Amino acid sequence: MRDPRREAPWLPDLCRLPRLAALLGLAELVVVVLVLAPDDARTWTLARFLSASGLALWLALAVAVLLCKLRAPISRLPRRIGAAAALCLVALVAFLGAGVIHALYAAIGAEPLGVGFWRFGGGSAAVATLIVALALRHFYVSDRWAAQTEANARAEADALQARIRPHFLFNSMNLIASLLRRDPAVAERAVLDLSDLFRAALGAGEGDSTLAAECELAAQYLSIESLRLGERLQVQWDRREPLPWDLALPRLTLQPLVENAVLHGISRLPEGGAVAIALWSDGGQLHLRVRNPAPPPQDAGLGSLHRGAGHAQRSIAHRLAWRFGPRARVTAGWSDGYYACEVTLPLA
């Protein structure tokens, strides 16, 4: 069995440009703090500031490249030992780099910042180690938070898989069995739709779907339910072009909302009703809305059903927020005999 630490290094990845920029920014911030610190014994000139900035940025870049290249071997060590080893390497690189700079200044008869070799090298190593330790800790916590968020999103996707309930499967199979003799073509189409639906459910936590695929999956689900509910279920699609059909979406984004409309709305009404699905884009946003007639939430015996619908919507909202950020929204509510759920996603 392979060591899982080889699969996912725990040491933060400093090869990424945003993190490299952050480390360089921290290095420059240290120089700015030194310039602004009240110290009558030190006079900062533009040339001294540029020299100190160059040294700080050069050391930060060298440390970032080193930890980037050694990320995998350091991550094979236990975390405490690996963290100590990484910081020792940072201190060594900073000390050697500062020593080289001090030697170059000494060769021309000057001392950088007016301090001796050991003070200059040791101070540079200490400051570099402290700054890198803080940066690595921040990146480590950020990575763990992102991993936890991804795990939660995957768990939500796994929970959505369970929404394709066993009784739906049994009812569908019984319905298909009854159609085999009197309408084989319809039965075959229902089998294919059911297969696609369960294939999507089993892959809900793996990879992305597209807007076009999500609409097709919702249509296949409604096709199966229409065989069961007959004229009680009407479907109205409102696709307002142009639409970003290739937009990447988490799997099972639209189908659970359509299932809520059928399960908690249409099937609870003796006369049935129409599920209206609208898609449009404006102002750099994509809107998906599912609207259906539904009994009032406060009706006796329906509270648990509406809580179930709310759970599905929260799960979808969680996954969309992880995928698109805070601009993704899922809103829902009941009014005048209709329940509507709308998803809003950024397009840029």
N, C-alpha and C positions, 0 to 999 in steps of 0.2 A: 504494500500500500504506500502510495506517495505521501510525503509529508505535506499537510495542507498549507504550511507556511510557505512552501515553494509556489503554491498556487496563488496566494494573496499576500505579498510582502506587507508587513506591518509598518515598516519605515515609510514615512510620507514621500511621495513622488515629487522630487524637485526638478524633474526634467520638464515639467509643464510650464509653459511661458507665464501664466498668471502668478504662479508661485515663485518663479525666478524673479519676476518684476517686484513681487512683494518683498522678497529678501533683499533685493537691491535698494528698494525704498527704505527698508529698515536701516540698512547700512548708511544711507545718506541722511536719514533722520538723526542717527547718532552724531554725525558731524555737525549738523545744524544745532543740536542740543549743546555740543561743546562750544560752538561759536557764541551762542546766546547765554551760556552760563556766566554769571558775574565772577570775574577773576581779573584783578588788576595786574597780576604778574604776567599775563599773556596778552599779546597784541595780535589780533587776527587781521591779516591783509588778504586781498583777493587772491594773490599767488599762494598763500598758505592754505586758504580755504580750498582752492582747486587741487592742491597737492593732497590734502587730507581726504577730499572727496574721491580723488583718483585711487588712493590707497584703499579706502573703505570699499569702493565698488569692485576693485580688483580682487580683494580678499573674499568678498561676498560671492563673486562669480566663481572663483577657484573652489570655494567650499561647496557651492551648489553643484558644480560639475563633478567634484569628487564624490559627494553623497549620491548623486544621480547614478554614477557608474558603479558604485559599491552597494547600491540599494539591495540587490538580491542576496549577496553573501552576508551582509549585515543582518538581513531579515531572517537568515537561517539560525542566528544565535538567539538564545533566550532574550526576552525584551529588555530586561534591566541591563544585562551584559552588553547587548547590542547597542542600547542607547548610550551606555558609558563609552563603548568603543567609538561610536560615531562622534561623540563630543571630544574624546581624546584626539581623534583625527582632525577635527576642526581646530582645536587648540594648537596642534602641531603645525598644520598648514598655515594658520595665522601667524604663529611665532616665526616660522621659516620665511614666510613672505615679508613680514615686518623686518626680519633680520637682513634680508636682501636689500630692502629699501634703505635701511639704516646704513648698511655697508656702502651703498652707492653714494649716499649723502656724505658719508665720512671720507670717501675717496676725493670729493671735491672740497673738503674742508668745512663741512656744515653738519649740523645735527637736526634731523626732522623734529619740528615742534619744540626744539630746545631741550630734549631729554636724552639720557644715555641709552646705551644699547639694551641692557636688561630691562630697564623701565619701559622703554619703547616696545620691545618685543613681548615682554610679559603682559603689559597693559593691553596691547593689541589682541593677544591671545585670549585674555580674560574677557574683554568686551565682546569679541567675536563669538566665544563659547556661550556667553550669557544670551546674546541676541539670537543665535542659532537654536539654543535650547528652547527659548520662548517660542520661536517660530515653529520648530518641529512639534512642540506640544500643541500649539494651536492647530497646525495642519493635521496632527494625529487625531485630536478630538473632532475636527471637522470631518475627517474621513470616516471615523466610527459613527458619527451622526448620520452621514450620508448612507453608510452601509445599513444602519438600522432602519432608516427611512425606506431604503430599497427593499429590505426584508419585510417591513410592514406592508408595503405596496404589493409585494409578491404574495403575502399572506391574504391580503384582501382579494387578490385575483384567485387564489385557491378557494376562498370562501364563495366567490361567485360561481366557481365550478359546481359547487353543491346546489346552486339554485336550479340547475337542470335536474329536477326532482325525479326520484324513482317512479312516482305515480304518473308523471308526465310521460316517461318512457313506456310504462306499461299501457297507459291509455293510447299512446301513439301506436304501439305495436298491435294492440287489439284492433284499433281502427284500420291499420294497414291490412291485417288479416281479413277483416270483413270486406275490404276492397279488392282483394286479390282476384276473386272470381267475377265480380260484376264490373270492375273497372281496373284492369291490370295496369294501364298507363298511369292513372292517378296514383295507384299504390306504389309503382316504381318511383314516381317523382317524390312521393312522401318519404320513401326509404332514403333516397339521395339527400333530401333536405335534412332528414333526421341525422344522417351520417355527418353531413357538414356541420350541423349544430353541435354535435358531441365532439367532433374533432376540434372545433374552436374552443369548446369548454375545457378539454383536456390540455390545450396549449395556452390557456388564459394567462399564465404567468411567464410565458417564454416568448420574447420578441414582440414586435409591434404588428398591428394590422393597419389598414388604411380606411379612409372614410368610405370609399366605394365598397370594400369588403364588409365593413360593418353594416352598411345599408342592405347589402345582399343577404347577410346573415339574418338581419331583422325580418326581411321579406320572407326568407325561408321558414323562420319560426311562425310568422303570421299565416303562411300557407298551410302549415300543419294544423294550427289552431282553427283555421277556417273550415277544415274538414270536420273538426269536432263540433264547432259551434254553429256552422252553417250560416244562415242569413242573420243570425244574431250578431255576427262580427262583420263590420264594414271597415275597410281600410282606405284612408285618404293620404296620398303622398303629395307633398308640395315642395318640389325641388326648384329653387330659384337660381338659375344659372347666372353668372359662372360660379362654380363651386370647386374647391380644391380637392378633387377626388383622390389625389395621391397623398394627401396629408397623413402622416403617421399618427396612429392612435393606439392606445392600449387595447388589447383584445377584450371583447365583451364590454364595449362602452355603450352601445345603443340597444343591443338586444335585451339586457335586463330591464331597461326603462320600458320597452315595448311589452315585455312580459308582465311587468307591474300593471300596465294599463289593461291587459287582458285579465290577469288573475284577480286584481283588486278592484277592477272597474266593470268591464264588459260582462264577465262571467257571473258577477253578483247582481246583475240587473236582469229581470225576466225578459225584458224587451231587447236587451243587448244595447248596441250602439256602435259608433264609429271611432276608431283610433286614428287621429290626425297627426301625421308626422311631417314637420316642416323643417327645411334646411335652407339657410341663406347666409350670405356674408355681407358685411358692411363695416366701414371704419376700421379695417384691419382685424376684424374678428369674425369667427365662424359661430353661427347659432344653430343649435339642434333643439327642437321642441317637440315633445310628445304630449298630446292632449286627448282626454277621453272622458266620457260621462262616468261618474262614480257616486256611490252613496255617500252621505255625509260621514266624516271621520268619527263623529260621536255616536253613530248608530250602534246599538247593542250588538256585541259579538264581532264587531269589525275592528276594534282597537288593535288587536294583535296583527291583523293584516296590514294596517297602515304603518305599524311599527316595522313590519317586514319590508315594506316599500321604502321606508326611510333608511333602513340599514343598507339596502342596495344602493341608494343614492349617496349615502355617506361613503360607501366603499368606492364608488366610481369617482366621487369628488376627491377622495384621498389619492387615488392613482393618477388622476388628471393633474392635481396640484404637484405631485412628484414629477410628472412628465413635463408640464408646461409652466410651473411656477405659480405665484400668487394671482396672476391674471386669469387663471382658469376658475370658472365659477359654475356651481350647480345650484339652481334655485327651483323650488317647487311649492305648490299650494293648491288648496281646494276652494272653489268659488262658484256659486250659482249652479251647482250640480255637475261641475266639471273639475277634473284634476289635471294640472299641467305641470310638467317638469321641463326646464330649459337648461341646456348646457351652453356655456359661452367659452370659447377658446381663442387665444391670440394666434394670429397668422404670421406674425413676424416678431 
